């Protein structure tokens, strides 16, 4: 995850380690904090892979300045588009990816947003099944935690749906046939209940 963020920032301009750390905090809006203990080993690893280069700076402090290479550009896009893994860190990884979505074509952004929404819909179904199946066996705090997970996941799905809708309208990307049917059915249900 840190490699993606480093490469994304270096796409914008060469930077030294302190600048990278500051920009990571500013660009990710407090969603993620990186320590120098993880930043510099990651920079060395990326340099060994040929994804970045480093040049000793001039002046009194002689800070090392890092820049992205063509291999780094390739790796950046690969990391940005990689298939998500369903685990605890995927939520954080998605937020980091989203911060650099501007580098992807609109169709790719929509595809990745849809993939994330589908993963969350699966997670929501699991949470709802657990709530339904364990209705009498969970204590109040377990139930509250599951209700919180359900509400948060539903909120994330609605947010992603709006991002997808906005992206499609802005770039005139048509929805897949199945999704248009789903949207029409939802609209008809809403009209009946109004």
N, C-alpha and C positions, 0 to 999 in steps of 0.2 A: 504494500500500500504506500509506503513512504517513497519507493522508487517512482511510482506513478506521479505523486505530487511533486517530487524534485524535478522530474523530466518536464512536467507541465509548466512549472515556473521557469525552467531554463529555456523553454521554447520562446518565452517572451523576451528574455535578455540574459546574458551571462551575469552571474552573481557569485559573491563569496558566501561562505557558510553562514555568517551572521545575517546577511540579507535574506538568504533562503529561509532561515529559521523565522525571521520577522515576517516575511511574506506568507509563509505557511500559516502562521497565526492569523494574519490579517485576511487572507483570501478564504480561509476555511471558517472564518467567523467564530472561532472558539469551539468549533465542533471537534477539533482534534489538536492536541498539543504534542510537539515533537521535542525530544531532548537532544542535546548535542551528542550524548552517548549513543544515540541511534542514528543521528544525522550523518556524522562523519564516517562511521563504518559503511553506511549505505552509499555515500559519495565514493569511497574507495572501491566498493564492490562494482558500482556502475562504471567507474573508470577502468577497472580490470576487464569488464565486459566490452569495453569500447563504446559505451553509450554516451559518455561525457569525456571531455578533456579538461585538464587543469593547467593554468598558467600562473606562475608566481607573479604577484602584483609588484608594482614599483612604489616608491615612497617609503616613509618611515616605518609603517606597519607591515608592508609587503604581504598583504592578504592574498591567499590563493583564490583565483577566480575560476569558476567552473562554467563550461559551455556545453550545449548538447551537440552531438554528432549526427550524421545521417543514420547510423545504427541506433542511436538514442531515439531519433524520430520514429523509426520503425518499431522499436520496443515500446515507446509511449503509446502508439496506436494499438498495438497488441494488448497491452495492459488495460487500456481504456475499453476495449471491446471484449475482454475475456469473459468466459462463461462464469456467472456467479456460482459460488459454492454456498450451500445452505448451512451456515453455521453462525456462531455469535458475531464474528467479525464482518459478515457480509453487509450488515446495515451500515457500518462505518465505511467499508470499502465503497459502497454505492454512493455515499455522500461525497467522498473524495472524487470518484469518477464524475459525478454530476457537476462538480466545480470546474471541470475541464471539458464539458460537453461541447463548448463552442468550437472545438477543433474537429468535430465530427460532422459529416453531412447530415442534413435533416432526416433523411430516411433511416440512417443508422441510429440517430438519437431516438426516433420513434420506436424502432425495433427494440432497442435496449430498455426503453421505458416500459414497453409492453411486456418484455420478458420479466422485468422487475415486478410489474403489477401481477403477472401470473404467479410468480413465486409467493407474493404476499397473499394472493387469493387462496393458494394452497395452504399457507400457514394459517389463515383465518379459518378455513374449513377444519383444520386440525384442532384449533383452539375451541371452536364451537362444538365440535364432537366431544372434546374432553369435558366441556361445561355440561353438555347434555348427558353424557354417560356417567359422570361422577357427581351428579347433582346432589346426592345425599351423603357422599363420602368425604367431600372436601370440607375443611374448616373455613371459617369466615375470611381469614387472611388469604388462604389459597384461592378461594373464589374471587376475592377482590383483585388479586394479582391476575387471574385469568380474565376477569372483566376488563381490567386495565389493558391487558395485551390485546383483547378483542377490539376495544375502542381505539387504541392506537393504530392497530393494523387497518381497521376500517377507515380511519382518518388518512393514513398513508395511501390507501387505495384510491380514495376520492381525490387526493392531491395529485397523484400520478395520472388519473383519468383526465383531470383538468389540464395538466401539462401536455399530455398526448393530444387532447382536443385543440389546445392552443397552437401546438406545433403543426398539426395537420392543417388548421385554418391558415396559419401564417404562410406556409409553404405549399398549400394546395395539394396535400397528400391525402389520397382517398383511403378510407377505412376498409379493411377486409370485409367481404360479404357477410360473414358470420357476425362480425362486430356490429355492422349496420343493423342486422336483424335484432341483436341483443339491445341496441340502443332504442330501436323502434318499439320493442316490447316493453322496455322500461318506461318510455314516454307514454305508451298506451295505458300502462298500469297507473302512472301518476295522474293521467287525465281522468281515469275512472274514479280515483279516490278523491279528486278535487270537487 
